[in-house]
Amino acid sequence: MRKKLLAGNWKMNLAWNEAMTLFANIVSESKPYLDKVDIAVFPPSIYQRQCFEFAKQNKSAVIVGAQDCSAQNGGAFTGEVSAQMLRSIGVSHCLVGHSERREYHHEGSRMLSEKVERLLEVGLIPVFCCGESLQDRDNDNQTFVIDNQLDGRIFELNAELFSKVVIAYEPVWAIGTGRTATAEQAQDMHEFIRGLVQSKYGAEIAQNLRILYGGSMNESNAAELLNQPDVDGGLIGGASLKLDAFISIIKAAAL
Ligand code: 13P
């Protein structure tokens, strides 16, 4: 039985005091649910260390993740943050291949593979994002696109390393648009992804893989999405910035 993972991707939002207040409230209000579900917050990089320390001091299992890391190990790469640095401050998960980074930072498949490798080398868990554009969905090309985003990228990993990865399916047309995938569309794609993983790595790894849905998940649609057999949690943007909405989604997953 896969434990659901609810992850809040704060993106580039919140001033420091707002971020710390929200994080403290998430830590206190998520307490009753942490035995049933895993909860993660992906704050902007400069807040990660303090969030981790706060969770630790409060003996909370809320996970602190990073939104990005460098494809390099270290050295003369101004502005970059390495996987090793993330690990040294207590970060345990890192998003890779979010559609906003693919689009605005031109991150291609080779770079994404390198980031996954850097993370796994130091024991961090990559949350590998994939998702099709509206045009691809309208042309019924979504499975082709997802297959292509996974094949030859994270599917290059050996079985032992792949078994550490989390996949997030985030249709680009549903991110920040208020237009969520229907529960059926999400289930169909998650089932398709699990099938790809099964044919590559076998049934046990496929059954243990967590596949998160992301794209306008909120307190109204979360229960139906999270009820689908292959939806193992959510990667939540806008709604994770609102305490009540995020906690409602966590509650829906914990039922
Ligand atoms: P929204 O929940 O705001 O649509 O964002 C989803 C997302 O991109 C999470 O990574």
Boltz pocket constraint, residues with backbone or C-beta under 6 A from the ligand:
constraints:
  - pocket:
      binder: B
      contacts: [[A, 9], [A, 98], [A, 170], [A, 174], [A, 175], [A, 176], [A, 177], [A, 178], [A, 214], [A, 215], [A, 216], [A, 217], [A, 235], [A, 236], [A, 237], [A, 238], [A, 239]]
      max_distance: 6.0
